[in-house]
Amino acid sequence: MLPQKYQSAPNAIASYTWTDLLTGKAYKKFYGTKAESGYILVTEPLRSTEGYITTAAAANTDVMTKVIDVTFETTFDIPQIIEGLSMINATLGGVSVTDVTTKTWKMVCDIYKNTTFLASGATAILSGTTTAVATADSSEILLDITLPKTSFARGDTLKLQCEMWAKKVTGNPGTNIFAIGNDPADRNDPNAAASKVIEDADTTKLEFYVPFVPDL
């Protein structure tokens, strides 16, 4: 048999974090982080720029108020299809700079294709209350959002918008520092012990698990 002059190129191999055999979905883990260009989604545990957490100072209020709003994104270089249960693992924290104040917070996440809304986590699974925030209490959460079947062409962008909403206990004064962890390398909050927003025992990673429909 004569050798073929032209050989076909081998098929590209997609790399996933795990495959769910029951649903047929292939999951990829993205990390939310901050680069010099802004907030992005990456697939490796890189070290974030400008610290390990996103923080915001906010006065105490008696009603739930949005204190942090960040959007992480990535652009696909090849076509993709996503569908199914997505999951977000994150850590939220708060510390009072004037007194020990009990607070309640929650996380709200929205997922977009470019600027088109895909799904909402407006009802977050976390609605917790922390005490003794001067000792830097924080909470790890898992938020799950079911995504409709959505096709991404080359050049389309997947976005994860994360909001932190918080309030204080009625009657307590003071100003607070709130935070969402976003360091893929999981470095500890660098603040001094009394002013840590995220405890060392809690992760500073923000993980976004996306269900892809594999090309079988």
C-alpha positions in Angstrom: 0.0 0.0 0.0 1.4 3.4 -1.0 1.7 5.9 1.8 -0.9 8.7 1.8 0.6 12.0 0.8 -1.7 13.9 3.1 -2.6 12.8 6.5 -5.7 14.1 8.3 -5.1 16.1 11.4 -5.9 14.3 14.7 -9.0 15.4 16.5 -8.6 17.9 19.3 -9.0 16.5 22.8 -11.1 18.5 25.2 -10.0 18.5 28.8 -12.6 18.5 31.5 -12.4 18.5 35.3 -14.8 15.6 35.5 -17.6 13.9 33.6 -21.0 13.0 35.1 -22.0 9.7 33.6 -25.6 10.0 34.8 -26.3 13.3 33.0 -23.7 13.0 30.2 -22.4 16.4 31.0 -18.6 17.2 31.1 -17.7 19.7 33.8 -14.9 22.3 33.6 -13.8 24.2 36.7 -13.1 27.9 36.2 -11.6 30.2 38.8 -12.8 33.8 39.3 -9.8 36.1 39.7 -8.5 39.6 39.1 -5.8 40.3 36.4 -4.3 43.5 35.4 -6.9 43.8 32.7 -9.8 43.2 35.1 -11.8 40.3 36.4 -11.5 37.1 34.4 -12.2 33.4 34.5 -9.1 31.1 34.3 -8.7 27.3 34.3 -5.5 27.1 36.3 -4.9 28.1 40.0 -3.0 31.3 39.1 -2.1 34.0 41.6 -4.5 37.0 41.5 -3.2 40.5 41.1 -3.8 43.3 43.7 -4.5 41.1 46.6 -6.5 37.9 47.2 -10.0 39.2 47.8 -12.4 41.9 46.5 -13.5 44.2 49.3 -15.8 47.1 49.7 -16.5 49.5 52.6 -20.1 50.1 53.4 -22.1 51.8 56.1 -24.4 49.7 58.2 -28.0 49.6 57.0 -31.1 47.9 58.4 -32.1 46.4 55.0 -30.2 44.2 52.5 -28.0 46.4 50.4 -25.7 45.5 47.5 -22.1 46.1 48.7 -20.1 44.2 46.0 -20.7 43.6 42.3 -18.0 42.0 40.2 -18.2 40.1 36.8 -15.7 37.4 35.8 -15.5 36.5 32.1 -13.8 34.3 29.5 -14.0 34.2 25.7 -14.2 30.9 23.8 -11.8 30.3 20.9 -13.7 27.2 19.7 -17.5 26.5 19.6 -19.0 25.2 22.8 -22.4 24.1 24.2 -23.3 24.4 27.8 -26.4 22.9 29.6 -27.3 21.7 33.0 -26.5 22.3 36.7 -23.7 24.8 37.2 -22.2 25.4 40.6 -20.4 28.3 42.3 -18.2 27.8 45.4 -17.2 31.0 47.1 -16.4 32.6 50.4 -18.0 35.8 51.8 -16.8 37.7 54.8 -17.3 40.9 56.8 -15.5 42.8 59.5 -16.5 46.0 61.4 -13.9 48.7 61.6 -15.7 50.4 64.5 -17.4 47.8 66.6 -18.5 44.2 66.8 -21.6 44.1 64.7 -23.8 41.1 63.8 -24.5 41.1 60.1 -26.5 39.0 57.6 -25.4 38.5 54.0 -26.1 36.6 50.9 -24.6 36.1 47.5 -26.5 36.6 44.2 -25.0 35.3 40.9 -26.1 35.8 37.3 -24.7 34.0 34.2 -24.5 35.6 30.8 -23.6 34.7 27.2 -22.1 38.0 26.0 -24.8 40.4 27.3 -27.6 37.9 27.1 -29.0 36.7 30.4 -28.8 32.9 30.9 -29.9 32.2 34.5 -30.2 33.8 37.9 -29.2 32.8 41.4 -31.4 35.6 42.9 -32.5 33.2 45.7 -29.1 32.3 47.1 -28.7 29.2 49.3 -26.8 31.3 51.8 -28.6 33.7 54.2 -26.5 33.5 57.3 -25.7 35.6 60.3 -22.2 36.0 61.7 -21.2 37.2 65.1 -18.0 38.7 66.5 -17.0 40.0 63.1 -14.0 41.7 64.7 -12.5 38.2 64.8 -13.1 37.9 61.1 -15.9 35.4 60.7 -16.6 34.4 57.1 -18.8 31.8 55.3 -18.2 29.4 52.5 -21.2 28.9 50.1 -22.3 26.6 47.3 -24.8 28.1 44.9 -26.3 26.0 42.1 -27.9 27.4 39.0 -29.5 25.3 36.2 -28.5 26.6 32.7 -30.6 26.2 29.6 -28.9 24.7 26.5 -26.8 27.5 25.1 -24.4 27.5 22.1 -21.3 29.6 22.1 -19.6 30.4 18.8 -15.9 31.3 18.5 -15.5 34.8 20.1 -18.5 34.5 22.4 -18.0 35.4 26.1 -19.2 33.5 29.2 -19.7 35.9 32.2 -20.3 35.2 35.9 -21.7 38.2 37.8 -21.3 37.9 41.6 -23.1 40.3 44.0 -22.8 40.4 47.8 -25.8 41.8 49.7 -25.6 42.6 53.4 -27.2 44.3 56.4 -26.5 44.7 60.0 -28.6 44.0 63.1 -31.0 46.9 63.7 -29.6 49.5 66.1 -25.8 48.7 65.7 -23.8 51.6 64.3 -20.5 51.4 62.4 -18.9 50.9 59.1 -18.0 47.5 57.7 -15.6 46.0 55.2 -17.1 43.2 53.1 -15.3 40.7 50.9 -15.6 38.0 48.3 -12.5 35.7 47.9 -11.1 35.5 44.3 -7.6 34.1 44.5 -7.2 30.8 42.6 -4.0 30.1 44.5 -6.0 30.2 47.8 -3.7 32.6 49.6 -4.9 33.8 53.0 -6.4 37.2 53.6 -3.3 39.3 54.2 -4.9 41.6 56.8 -3.9 41.5 60.5 -5.8 39.0 62.6 -8.2 41.6 64.1 -9.2 43.0 60.7 -9.3 39.8 58.6 -12.4 39.7 56.4 -11.9 36.1 55.4 -10.6 33.7 58.0 -7.5 31.6 57.3 -9.5 28.4 57.8 -11.8 29.4 54.8 -10.7 29.3 51.2 -10.2 32.5 49.2 -10.9 30.6 45.9 -14.0 31.3 43.8 -14.8 28.2 41.7 -17.3 28.1 38.9 -18.2 24.6 37.6 -19.7 24.8 34.1 -21.6 21.8 32.5 -20.6 21.3 28.8 -22.2 19.1 26.3 -19.3 17.0 25.0 -18.8 16.3 21.3 -19.0 12.5 21.4 
